[in-house]
Amino acid sequence: MDTQELPIYKLLDVSLFHLSHDTSHQLLLLCRRIIKPFNLMVYGAGDMSFVISVPDDPALFKEVPDDLKAVLTYADKKGCAWVLIDAIANIYKDIPTYDWSLS
């Protein structure tokens, strides 16, 4: 039996409202392989939910939209390796939010 400890990674659970509608649509297209990724590992996690790796090198954020960059930067500062973006997740006052109303 292997006695080596398993690595444990922190995940930030964050609301979809921290992204603009445009960025969330880009992530959806990215998951469907319709557009090229912006140097991120992005996985679809259900209807309009995404799991995204937080790059070790902040220089990789340069191609990322500003709203997603804010989420990834916040996660990085909190020591998270992954971000789960979901409609029913937490809203953080330190990250900008976007209006998703149809008006």
N, C-alpha and C positions, 0 to 999 in steps of 0.2 A: 504494500500500500504506500502511495506517495504521501509524504508528510509535509510537503511544501504547501505554504498557505496560498489560497486562491486570491487573485487580485479582486478587489471590490472597487467599483467605479461609482462616483456620485452622478446623479441625474437631476437636472433642474426641470420641474414640472411647471410650465408657463402657459398662459392663456394665448389663444389664437388672436385675441384682440391687441396683442403687442406687435402684430404684423399688419401691414396694409393689405387690402384685398389683392392688389397687384402682386405683392411678394408671395402671398399664400397661393395664388394661382400659378406663379412660376414654380413654386415647390411641388405643386400637384403635377405640372407638366414634367418637371424633373424626375419625379417618381415614375411617371409613365414613359420615361426615356424619350420624350418629344423634344426637349431642349437639352443643351449641354449643361453639366453641373458647374457651379462656381467654386471649384476646388473643395467641396464638402461631401461627406458621406451623408446622404439623406435617404431615409426609408419611410414609406407610407405606413401609417399605423392605424388605418381605418379611414373613415370619411372625414377629410380635412384635418387629420392628425398626422404629425410628422415626428420622427426621431432623427436627430441631427448630431453628428459628432462635433465636438468643440476642438478646432485645430490647436495643436501645440504652439504653432507659430502665428502670432497675430498678423504677420505680413500677408497671410492667406486670406484675411478678411477684406482685402482691398477690392476684390471683385464682387463682394457680397452687398446687396442693397442695405442702405443705412438702417432701416428698421430691424432687419435680421442681424446686422452687425451689432446693434445695441443689445439684443438678446444674448448673442454669443459672447460679447464682451462682459456682460453681467455674469453669465454662467462661468466664464473663465476666472473672473475675480473671486467667485465663490468656490473655486476649486472643483467645478463639475467637468466631467469628461463628455457628458451627453446632455442634450436638451430634448424634452418631450413637449411638443407644442400641440395643444388640444383646446377645443372650444370651452370645455368645462373646468379647465385648470386654473391655477392661481394667477391673479393680477398683482403685479408689483408696482409700487408707487415710484420706484427708481428707474423704471423703463417706460418710455412713451407708449401710449395706447392710441388706437385708431378707431374711427367710427365706422361700423359695419351696417348702419341702417340703410335702407333702400331709398330714403327720401332724397 
